[in-house]
Amino acid sequence: MKHTANETSTQTLTRLIKALDKRHPVTITYTKADGTETIRTIEIADILVTAAGDIIVRAADRDTAETRTFRIDRISAYTVHRTEYVIELPAAEPKTGRGVASITVLYPVDLPIAGRVQLLADALAA
């Protein structure tokens, strides 16, 4: 289990992008907006950035098979599994409404993960 307090947000993001690329589920410890903590196993579909600059993960919850979003700054710990996805994920859709904008620069096939993270950092700085 990785604790996000023990690593940079870039390291956390890199590992989550790698899990997305390899289609590996991730178990997260997540703090909800009301302050309660929950543990969920998710299958990541997209990584997005809100208009406010928050990085969010759009993923299917394995317990309910529903698509949810999770803010990276509210993930306190995570474990990347070696198994494959079991839920059929919806196709990635560009998000433009309600303060969410898709960061398509995360997904160039020929660019290594470190390059994708740098592209995200550059997009956030802009």
Buried (B, 14 or more C-beta within 10 A) or exposed (E): EBEBEEEEBEEBBBBBBEBBBEEBBBBBBBBEEEEEEEEBBBBBBBBBBBEEEBBBBBBBBBEEEEBBBBBBEBBEBBBBEEEEBEBEBEEBEEBEEEEBBBBEBBBEEEEEBEEBBBBBEEBEEE
